[in-house]
């Protein structure tokens, strides 16, 4: 396999900084690329809350006080270095005091609103990353960008840095993780971030529905665009609603757009070595799963009964995650012999409605808006079935995690859910989960009924849950596909 120099850019990466599932992806794929003998380095912002002592961040003398200019305004960036835990992937933390010495990543924790200068914050980060490369004298062949916070880089490379010999031949890959977050700003922001103001007018490369749209700019200027599952790529191209207005633009990119399924870091998400669950287990010895279920139910005040299946869910509380479908179905579900746990926060009205149902059925159902890593892992390990009825889901990770934890997923057929879960055929005795298709109340109730029926057939239930633990969605397969993309870009004429 050919070896390429790759700079991996992102706004968050686990375990250093995390606002969502993006951080898990960013913390895992570079390790697999390194394992494929790629020369990969990473850059992320140095946020105030990152623990420098814990993660052994070190100063790099030649990367102190790098001048970075944006819209005639100069800031100073200083860069520290560390390694992704349990790897030899070097990661550079770009510190710009005025922009990242704050308590939140994207939003102010006090107001829960996005920082008003987010576009400028990440524009400075993008330019600082490019200037840091020059200081390092390390020229990548590929710069792999992720979501709108890094969308500036493909634009700058083909505008401001176009004639800089250092970046000659450097290709860009832009990964769309979720089109619900596009980086939309008022058009007057263009000048502040050194974008061509004329292209924010109607028909321009940065204009979408009267706003400056960073994702649109990245799609135009990147050499290759990927998204996080094959089915989601298909949905974006074929369904204008799920494509959020980008369907035609991506169709025009033809062979420069591809869906590559996200993988899972099984060193973190596997019940045989999970440090956050009280009882570890594997497919040969499943006693620990039962003990985790007992622990979870006891902690939440529900009674353990081996005859009653437990359905778990950890999710943002929103309509796009299918919470409204669950609410519509609750009364019918609670007539069944099941228990239900839902953890998450989000839409105030939906949370309130869920909490009300939780109180109504408090002997069978628990709803909680607090969150920590331990409870997510324990719900995955202690539940019999995992609910994920999303209306759209670019990839989804929890349904993949649940397979390894022998927790049978019950999902919609959206995006990556369709790519990773095969509907169970009770007669044939195969499949990996239950598909709710189309996603509505009747089919939701029917899918849960099917799950209960499977649970009652202990022999088949145990067979399937042991088999799904062998499903392999490790990053190795996806990493090889990305190396293939890099190869095509570097060697294209």
LOZA-125884 format. One record per atom (N, C-alpha, C): residue in one letter; x, y, z. Coordinates in pm, whole numbers, plus 50000, padded with zeros to 5 digits. Layout:
BEGIN
AXYZ
...
***
This chain:
BEGIN
X500844988050000
X500005000050000
X500875012550000
X500545021949913
X501335034249903
X501195042650030
X502235050350056
X502265058750175
X502085073350136
X501155080050202
X500895094050172
X501045102650297
X501425115150276
X501445124850385
X500065131250394
X499405129750508
X498025134450523
X497915143250647
X497385155250629
X497015163750743
X495525162250766
X495165158750887
X493765156550923
X493315168151010
X492325175650962
X491855187851031
X490445185951084
X490205190251208
X488865189351266
X488735199251380
X487505201551421
X487235210951529
X487115204151665
X487005190751666
X486925183551793
X487465169451773
X488015163951879
X488545150251872
X488555144252012
X487995132352023
X488015125252151
X489415119552175
X489905120052298
X489215124152420
X489445138652459
X490125146452377
X490515159952416
X489335169652420
X488505169252317
X487385178552307
X486245171452235
X485055172152293
X483935164752234
X482625172152254
X481925174352142
X480575179852147
X479565169852096
X480045159352027
X479145149251972
X479925137751913
X479225129851828
X479825118051769
X480985121051675
X481045133351622
X482145137251535
X483485134751602
X483585138151730
X484845136651803
X485305122151807
X484365112751820
X484715098551823
X485305094251690
X484695098951581
X485185095551448
X486595101151427
X486775113851463
X488055120551441
X489145114251527
X488765108951642
X489745102651730
X490105088551690
X489415082951590
X489615068851556
X490215066751417
X489675073351315
X490135070951178
X491635073451159
X492195084351213
X493645086451195
X494495075051250
X494045068651358
X494785057251412
X494845045851310
X493705043251246
X493675032551147
X494495036051024
X494485048750985
X495315053050873
X496795051450907
X497145054751030
X498525052751075
X498885037851071
X497905029551110
X498125015151107
X498325009750967
X497885017350867
X498085013550727
X499345020150670
X500205024550762
X501515030150726
X501425043750658
X500315051150684
X500205064750630
X500915074550724
X501535084650667
X502185094950749
X501125105550778
X500465104250891
X499335112850922
X499605121351045
X499275133951033
X499335143151146
X497985150251157
X497685155251276
X496385161551300
X496565175651355
X495575184051332
X495525197251395
X494105200151440
X493975204951563
X492695209151618
X492905221851699
X491845229451728
X492005241051815
X492385236851957
X493165245152022
X493485243052164
X492455250652246
X491445243352292
X490395249352374
X490875251052519
X490265260352587
X490635263652724
X490565251452817
X489565242852796
X489305231952891
X490185219552868
X490975219352763
X491825207752738
X492915207052845
X492995195752911
X493915193753023
X495325190752970
X496185200852975
X497515199452917
X498375189452993
X498225189053124
X499035179753203
X498595165353181
X497285163253183
X496755149753166
X497175143653033
X497115151752927
X497395146552793
X498825149552745
X499635154952835
X501065157352808
X501275165752681
X500665177452682
X500895186852572
X502245193552591
X503035194052485
X504375199752495
X504505211752401
X505255221752448
X505515233252363
X506485229552251
X506275235752136
X507185234052023
X507785247851996
X509065249352027
X509685262552026
X509495269851894
X509695262651782
X509595269551653
X508155272551614
X507175267451692
X505775270051661
X505145279951759
X505985287851825
X505475298351912
X505195310951829
X504125317651864
X503835331051811
X503925331651658
X503085323551595
X502985323751449
X501985334551408
X502395344451329
X501445354951288
X500435349551187
X499175352851211
X498085348451122
X497235360651089
X497015363250961
X496285375250921
X494955371850855
X493915378950896
X492585377150840
X491915390850830
X491505394550709
X490845407350687
X491685418950741
X492985418150720
X493875428750765
X494155428850914
X493565419550984
X493745418751130
X494705407251161
X495705409951242
X496685399651274
X496485394251415
X496525381151426
X496505374351555
X497745365551563
X498035361151683
X499195352551704
X498735338751746
X499225328451678
X498905314651714
X500145307951771
X499935300251877
X500995292151933
X500535277651931
X501455268751904
X501085254851881
X501795245551979
X501035236352037
X501595226052124
X501335212452061
X502075202652107
X502025189552043
X501795178452145
X501095168052101
X500885156052183
X500605144552087
X500185133352143
X499825121852061
X498405117352096
X497685112551995
X496415106152025
X496695094552120
X495895093052226
X496145082152321
X496235068552253
X497135060452302
X497325046852251
X497665046552101
X498425056452057
X498815056751916
X500085064851899
X500595064851778
X501755073151744
X501345084351648
X500045087851653
X499545098751568
X499805111951638
X500625120251576
X500955133251635
X499825143051609
X499485150551713
X498395160251702
X498885173751751
X498615184051670
X499025197651704
X497805205551750
X497965212351862
X496895220351921
X497185235051893
X496325241251814
X496525255151774
X495805264451871
X496585272551937
X496055281452041
X496015295851990
X494815301451985
X494625315451951
X493805321352065
X494475328352151
X493895332652279
X492515338952265
X492375348252172
X491115355752162
X489935347052119
X490205335652057
X489115327951998
X488835314452064
X489835308552127
X489595295152181
X489805293952331
X490125304852393
X490245304852540
X488875307252602
X487945298352570
X486545299652612
X486055286152665
X484975286152741
X484515273652803
X483835263852707
X483355268552591
X482635259652500
X483365257852368
X482955247752293
X483545245252161
X482885254052056
X481565252752045
X480815260551946
X479835270352011
X479405267052132
X478375275152198
X478835279652336
X478235290452381
X478495295652515
X477635287652614
X478245280452707
X477475272352802
X476465280352884
X476725293252904
X475805301452983
X474515304352909
X474615306552778
X473435310152699
X472945298752611
X473805288652592
X473535277452502
X473335282152357
X473905293652324
X473825298952188
X475215298852124
X475255297151991
X476555297151923
X477295310351944
X478605309451953
X479405321751960
X479185329751832
X478975342751847
X478655351051731
X479795351851630
X481025349751677
X482175350751587
X482705337151544
X481835327051540
X482295313551504
X482985312951368
X482455320251272
X483075320051138
X484505325151145
X484715336051216
X486065341651229
X486975332451311
X486415326351414
X487215317351500
X487835306151416
X486975299551337
X487475288051262
X488205291951134
X487955304151085
X488745309250973
X490185311551018
X490355317351136
X491695319251191
X492365305751215
X491605296051265
X492155282651286
X492655276751155
X491865278251048
X492245272850918
X493545279150868
X493615292350876
X494835299050828
X496025295550917
X495775294551047
X496855290951140
X497385276951108
X496485267851069
X496915254351033
X497835254750911
X497465262550811
X498285263550690
X499635270050719
X499625280250802
X500875286850838
X501755277850924
X501125269551007
X501885260051090
X502605249851003
X501945245150898
X502585235850805
X503875241950748
X503815254550713
X504985261150656
X506105262350759
X505745265250882
X506745266050989
X507385252351014
X506585241951001
X507085228451021
X507915223550902
X507745230250787
X508335225650661
X507875211450629
X506645208650663
X506045195550637
X504915197450537
X505125192750415
X504145194950309
X503315182350288
X502045182550326
X501195170750303
X500785169650157
X500495157650115
X499935155649982
X498425157349985
X497835154350102
X496385155250122
X496105163050249
X495145172150243
X494585178150365
X493135173650373
X492835165950476
X491515159950493
X490735168350595
X489685174950546
X488895184250627
X487565177750668
X487015182250781
X485795176350835
X484795186850879
X483655187150813
X482545196250843
X482935210950828
X481935219750845
X482105233550802
X483205240950876
X483555236550996
X484575243651073
X485945243151005
X486115234050911
X487375233250835
X487155236150687
X485955240550651
X485605242850510
X486415254150447
X487035262450529
X487825273850479
X489045269150402
X489625257850444
X490905253550388
X490865251050238
X489895243250185
X489845241350039
X489695254549964
X488955263950025
X488755277049961
X490055285049959
X490705285950076
X491955293750083
X493045288149991
X493125274849983
X494185268849901
X494045272449754
X492805274649709
X492595277649567
X492295292549542
X492485300549646
X492345315049629
X493605321849683
X493645324849810
X494765332249868
X496115325149855
X496105311849871
X497365304349870
X497645297749735
X496885301549636
X496955294949506
X498365295549446
X499055306749463
X500375308549404
X501515306049501
X501195300649618
X502225297449716
X502855284049677
X504135283849643
X504775271349596
X504735260249700
X504635263749829
X504625253549933
X503415244349919
X502305249849871
X501065242049864
X500765236849723
X501745238049633
X501545233249499
X501285218149499
X500195214049438
X499875199849428
X499155193849546
X498945201649653
X498245196449770
X496755194849737
X496205183149764
X494805180349735
X493975180349864
X492695183449849
X491815184049967
X490675173849957
X490395167750070
X489215159150087
X488335165850191
X487055166750162
X486115173050257
X485045162750293
X484965159250422
X483975149450467
X482785156450530
X481605153650475
X480345158550530
X479845148450632
X479805152350757
X479335143150862
X477835144450884
X477305156450863
X475865158350880
X475475171650816
X474575171150719
X474195183250645
X473255192350723
X472865188250843
X472045197350924
X472885208750979
X474195207250976
X475105217751022
X475985221650904
X475685233450844
X476325237350718
X477265249150728
X477225256250841
X478025268450852
X477405279850775
X476215283950818
X475495294850753
X475715307950829
X476055318650754
X476285331650814
X475755342550720
X475595354450772
X475175365650689
X476245368450584
X475815373350468
X476745375050356
X477855385250385
X477615394550478
X478655404350508
X479835398150584
X479705385550623
X480795378550689
X481935375450591
X481615375150461
X482625371350361
X483895379850372
X483745392750385
X484905401550394
X485745398450517
X485075395350627
X485785392950754
X486615380150750
X486255370850659
X486985358150654
X487765356750522
X487945367950452
X488735368250328
X488165359250218
X486835359150206
X486175352350095
X485765363049993
X485655359149869
X485235368049762
X483785372349785
X483605385149815
X482255390049847
X481285388449729
X481805389349607
X480925388249490
X480295374349481
X480935364349538
X480405350649531
X479365347749639
X479025358049718
X477935356349814
X476605361149757
X476675366549634
X475445370949568
X474725358749510
X473475360749470
X472685349649416
X473415342949299
X473495329749305
X474195322149202
X475675320449231
X476185327049336
X477605326349369
X477965313349441
X479265310449445
X479755297949501
X479545296749653
X479335308149719
X479135307849864
X477685310849903
X476845313949805
X475475318049837
X474515306249835
X473765304849944
X472705294949949
X471545300950028
X470455302849957
X469245308450019
X469525321650089
X470335329950023
X470595343450073
X471625344350184
X472255333350217
X473265333250323
X474615328850267
X475675332450339
X476995326950309
X477025312850366
X477295303050280
X477245289150322
X478615282650302
X479255279150416
X480615273950411
X480685259950351
X479665251750376
X479655238350318
X479595239050166
X478785248150114
X478705249749969
X480065253649913
X480735262749981
X482065266849936
X483045255149935
X482985246950039
X483895235450047
X483625225349937
X482335223249906
X481985213849799
X482525218849665
X482405231849641
X482915237549516
X484435236149504
X485155238849612
X486605240249604
X487385227549638
X486755217649703
X487475205449741
X487715196649619
X488785188949627
X489105179649519
X488295166849528
X487805163649648
X486985151749668
X486095154049789
X484845149249780
X483895150549892
X483445136549931
X483455133950059
X482935121150109
X481855123950212
X481025113850236
X480125114350349
X480165100750416
X479405098950524
X479745088750623
X478995075450610
X478275073550500
X477735060350469
X477275060450324
X477245048850264
X476845047850124
X475385051550105
X474525047050197
X473105050050183
X472825064950202
X473545071250294
X473355085650314
X473785093350189
X474875088950125
X475295095349999
X474195094049895
X473595082349887
X472495080049792
X471305089149826
X470975090049955
X469845098449997
X470085113049962
X471295117849984
X471625131749954
X471415134649805
X471845125349721
X471745127449576
X470315126349524
X469535117349584
X468215114249529
X467055121349597
X467235125549721
X466145131649797
X466505146049829
X465825155549768
X466175169649786
X465995174149930
X465065167850001
X464865171450141
X466075167450225
X466535155050209
X467695150350283
X468985156350229
X468945161150104
X470115167550046
X470265182050085
X469265187650150
X469295201450199
X469765211250092
X469315208949968
X469655218249861
X470985215649793
X471705205049834
X473005202149775
X472965190849672
X471815185049648
X471715173449560
X472305176249422
X471875186949359
X472335190149223
X473845192949221
X474315200549318
X475735204049323
X476605191449336
X476165182049419
X476935169749439
X476785160249320
X475645160549255
X475495152749132
X476495157449027
X476725170549025
X477665176148929
X479115171948957
X479395168049082
X480755163849117
X481035149649067
X479985142349030
X480065128948972
X480995119749051
X482145116248995
X483025106449059
X483875112349171
X483585124649209
X484335131049318
X483525131349448
X482475123149454
X481645122449575
X481355107749605
X481545103949732
X481435089849767
X481025088449914
X480235078149942
X479885074950080
X480815064150133
X481485066950243
X482385057350308
X481935055950452
X481485044050488
X480895041850619
X481885044450732
X481425051750834
X482235053450954
X482495039951020
X483595039051088
X483895027051164
X483755029251312
X484165019451389
X484065019851534
X485425016251593
X485775023251700
X487005020151773
X486655009851880
X486924997251852
X486554986551944
X487454985852067
X488504993752069
X489294994452192
X488545002352299
X487555010052256
X486715017752349
X485345011452363
X484775006952250
X483385002352248
X483314987152232
X483684980052336
X483584965452335
X483434960552479
X482454951952505
X482154948252644
X483214939652712
X484134934152636
X485174925952699
X486314934352756
X486374947252718
X487434955752774
X486934969552814
X485604971352819
X485004984252851
X485254987652998
X485974998553021
X486315002553158
X485185009753229
X484115013153154
X483035021053214
X481815012753255
X481864999553234
X480754991053279
X481214982253395
X480324979153488
X480734971653608
X481084957053581
X480454951053478
X480704936953449
X481064935353302
X482214929853276
X482644927553139
X482194913653093
X482034912252963
X481564899552910
X481954898252764
X481834886152711
X482034883652569
X481044873052524
X481084869152398
X480064860052345
X480144846052406
X481294842452460
X481444829252522
X480954829152665
X480974840752727
X480554841852867
X479694854352883
X478374852452878
X477424863652872
X476834867453008
X477294861053114
X476724863953246
X476824878753280
X477924884953239
X478134899053273
X477064908153215
X476484904253101
X475434912553042
X474214912753132
X473854901253186
X472724900453279
X472994908853404
X474214908153454
X474554915853574
X474514930853546
X474934934953428
X474834949053391
X473384953653384
X472514945053334
X471094948253327
X470524950053467
X470864941153557
X470404942253696
X470894955153759
X472174958353736
X472764970653792
X472064982953738
X471824983153607
X471174994653543
X469764996553597
X468984985953602
X467604986953650
X467564991153797
X468454985653876
X468494989154018
X468835003954036
X469785008753956
X470175022853966
X469025032053929
X468165027653839
X467075036153791
X465745033453861
X465755024453958
X464555021954037
X463535013053970
X463965004953872
X463064995553809
X463394981453857
X462394972753854
X462554959153903
X463054949853793
X464044941753828
X464564932053731
X463644919953725
X463314915853603
X462534903753580
X463084897653452
X463624885653460
X464254879653343
X463294877453227
X461974878053255
X460984875953151
X460634888853076
X461144900153127
X460784913153068
X461974919152994
X461844921752863
X462944927852786
X463084942652817
X464324947252815
X464624961252841
X465054968052710
X464344978852676
X464674986952559
X465374999652606
X466545002452550
X467305014252590
X467505023852476
X467725036552510
X467965046752407
X468745058252469
X469835062252404
X470565074352441
X470595082952317
X470015094852326
X469825102552203
X469565117252233
X469865125552135
X469365139152139
X467855138452127
X467165146252208
X465695145952206
X465215155852099
X464915150451982
X464475158851871
X463605150651777
X462875157351692
X462015150351596
X462845142451497
X464005147851458
X464775140551357
X465345127551413
X465385126151544
X465785113451605
X464575104151629
X463405108451582
X462215100051590
X461525100251725
X461825110151808
X461215110751941
X459705112751932
X459255120151832
X457805122151816
X457115108951783
X457775100251708
X457215086951677
X457125078551804
X458165079451886
X458145072052013
X457025077152103
X456855090352109
X455785095952192
X454415091252144
X454225091052013
X452965086351957
X452705071651991
X453785064152009
X453675049752028
X453665045452175
X454035054452264
X454275050752405
X453115043252468
X451915048552453
X450765042252520
X450605027752474
X450775025452343
X450665011852291
X451825003252340
X453015008952346
X454185001352391
X454074997452538
X453535006452617
X453445003952760
X452394993352797
X451574989752698
X450624978852721
X451314965252708
X452524965652650
X453304953252635
X454104950752762
X454624938852771
X455434934952886
X456884938752856
X457194951752866
X458544956752839
X458924967352942
X460214970752945
X460714982153020
X461464991152923
X461455004252951
X462015013952857
X462825024552930
X464025027052881
X464905037452937
X465285046952824
X465075059852844
X465475069952746
X466325080552816
X467545082252771
X468435092552823
X468745102452713
X468705115352744
X469035125452644
X468425138752678
X468775148752600
X468245162152620
X468115168752483
X467375179652479
X467185186352350
X465945195152352
X465055192752256
X463845200652239
X463025200852368
X462785212752420
X462135214352551
X460745208152554
X459975210152448
X458615204852446
X458605189652442
X459505183852362
X459585169352354
X460085163352486
X461065169852546
X461565165252676
X460445165252780
X459685176152782
X458585177352877
X457545166452856
X457225163852729
X456235153452697
X456745139652737
X458035137052713
X458625124252752
X458635122452904
X459005133152973
X459045132553121
X457655129753178
X456645135553115
X455275133253159
X454885118653141
X455275112753026
X455005098653002
X455805089853098
X457015094153127
X457845086753222
X457215086153359
X456605097153399
X455915097553529
X454655088953525
X453955089453414
X452715081653400
X452995066553409
X454125062453352
X454455048153348
X455735045453428
X455845051553544
X457095051253619
X457515037253665
X456595027753666
X456975014153703
X457635006553588
X457555012353466
X458075005253349
X459015013853264
X459065026653293
X459755035853203
X460525046453281
X461745049553237
X462555060053298
X463035069553190
X462855082453213
X463365092853124
X464285101853205
X465485104353153
X466445112453228
X467205121453132
X467375134153168
X468055143553080
X469505145853121
X469965139253226
X471385140153260
X472155130353173
X473465133053157
X474255124253070
X475685123653119
X476245111753112
X477675109953124
X478065097353047
X479335095953020
X479805084552941
X479425071353004
X479505070653136
X479245057953205
X477825052953179
X476855061953185
X475465057553169
X475225053053025
X475865059552927
X475695055252788
X476235041152770
X477395038552825
X477995025252814
X477155014852888
X476635018653005
X475845009053083
X474515005953015
X473895015852951
X472645013352878
X472905004052760
X474025006152691
X474374997152581
X474614982852630
X475274981852744
X475614968652797
X474444961852867
X473554969752928
X472494963953011
X471174961852939
X470974968452825
X469694967052754
X469674954352669
X468454949652641
X468284938352550
X468124943152405
X467494954852390
X467264960752259
X467614975552264
X468084980852152
X468484994952147
X467645002252042
X466995013252082
X466115020751994
X466855032051923
X466655032951792
X467255043651713
X466405046451590
X465175051651609
X464255053651496
X464395067451429
X465605070551384
X465895083851330
X465205086151195
X464815098551172
X464235102051042
X465335104050939
X466495108450981
X467685107850898
X468885105850991
X469845098350943
X470995094651024
X472165092050929
X473035102050907
X474115100450810
X474865087250824
X475275084150943
X475905071150967
X475275064551089
X475365071351202
X474945065351327
X476065056751381
X476295057551509
X477325049251573
X476735040051679
X475725045051750
X475205037151862
X474615023751818
X474025023351699
X473495010551652
X474625000651625
X475795005951585
X476954997451561
X477544992951695
X477625002551791
X478094998751924
X477214987651981
X475894989251965
X474954979852029
X475184965551980
X475544963951854
X475804950551801
X476914943751880
X477994950851905
X479114944951977
X478744941752123
X477784949352178
X477344947152316
X476214936852325
X475914930152214
X474844919952210
X473494925852245
X473324938652209
X472064945652231
X471444948052093
X470364941252066
X469804940851931
X469184954351894
X469644960651785
X469124973851749
X467764973251680
X466954983051710
X465654985051646
X465704999051585
X465804999751452
X466145012251386
X465245015251267
X465265027651223
X464635031251096
X465565027050983
X465115029050861
X465935025150745
X466675037250687
X466985047050771
X467615059450724
X469135058350720
X469725064550618
X471165066250612
X471965053950646
X472955055650736
X473825044850775
X473165033950855
X471975036550909
X471245026150981
X470895014650887
X470485018250765
X470145008250665
X471385000350622
X472545007050621
X473785000450579
X474324990750684
X473914992450809
X474574984950917
X473664975050990
X472354975350963
X471424966451032
X470614958550929
X470634945350941
X469864936650853
X468644931550928
X467474933350870
X466234929750937
X466194914850973
X465774912051097
X465724898251145
X464544890751083
X464844879051031
X463814869850980
X463654858751084
X462534859051154
X462314849551263
X462264835151211
X461744833251091
X461634819751036
X462994814250995
X463804822850933
X465124818550889
X466144818851003
X465834826751106
X466744827551220
X468004835451193
X467894845551102
X469064853751074
X468694868651075
X469704876951057
X469494891451067
X470194896851190
X470294910051197
X471024916251310
X470204926251390
X468984929351344
X468154939051417
X466794940151353
X466034950051395
X464694952051342
X464604965551272
X464144965451146
X463964977751070
X462524982551079
X462364995251111
X461035001551113
X460885009050982
X460145002950888
X460075008750755
X458695006750694
X458005017650656
X458395031550680
X458255035150828
X458855046050866
X458875050151007
X457575057251043
X456715050051115
X455475056051167
X455065048151291
X453985052651354
X453545046451479
X453245031651462
X452495028251360
X452075014351341
X453275005151326
X454235009251244
X455415000851222
X456345000651343
X456365011651418
X457155011951541
X456605001651641
X455315001851660
X454674992451753
X454884978051706
X454744975951575
X454904962551520
X456334957451538
X457324966351522
X458724962251538
X459014958351683
X458464965951777
X458664962551918
X457974949251951
X456804946951893
X456124934151912
X456984922651861
X457624924551746
X458514914351691
X459694911951784
X460214922851841
X461344921551934
X460944913752058
X459754916652111
X459264909452230
X459094894652198
X458564891752081
X458394877752039
X459744870652031
X460744877651979
X462084871851973
X462614869352113
X462424878952203
X462914877652340
X462314865352409
X461064862552376
X460384851152438
X460914837852384
X461494838052264
X462124826252206
X463604826252247
X463874821752369
X465204823352427
X466304817152343
X466044805852283
X467084799252204
X467494807752085
X466504812952011
X466804821251896
X467364834851939
X466814840452045
X467274853352097
X468764852552133
X469144842152206
X470544840652247
X471454838052127
X470944830552030
X471724827851909
X472024840751834
X470984848851813
X471154861151736
X472044871051809
X471844872551939
X472644882752008
X474114878552018
X474394865552017
X475784861252013
X476374863551874
X475584860951772
X476074862651635
X476364877251600
X475534886351650
X475744900451614
X477014906051676
X477514899551779
X478764904251840
X479944902351745
X479774893851644
X480844891451546
X480824901451431
X479774909651423
X479714919751317
X480934929151330
X481624931451221
X482864939151226
X482724952251149
X482664963151224
X482624976451163
X483834984551209
X484964977651222
X486194984451262
X486604994251151
X487495003351186
X487885013951094
X488775009050980
X489314997050991
X490304992550892
X489764992850750
X488514988050731
X487924987650597
X487745001750542
X487195010550626
X486975024450583
X488285031650557
X489285029050641
X490585035550624
X491205031750490
X491065019050452
X491605014650322
X490905021850206
X489625024250222
X488895031350116
X489365045850107
X489685051950221
X490205065750217
X491595066150154
X492425056250184
X493745055750121
X493595054449970
X492605046949927
X492335045749784
X491945059249724
X491135066849797
X490765080349752
X492015089149742
X492875088649845
X494105096649843
X494955092949722
X495045080049695
X495845075049583
X495335080749450
X494015080349434
X493425085449311
X493695100449293
X493605107949403
X493805122449395
X495255125949365
X496175119249433
X497595122549416
X498075118849275
X497495108249219
X497975103249090
X497125107348971
X496085115348994
X495285119548880
X496035129548796
X495755129448669
X496445138648579
X495765152148577
***
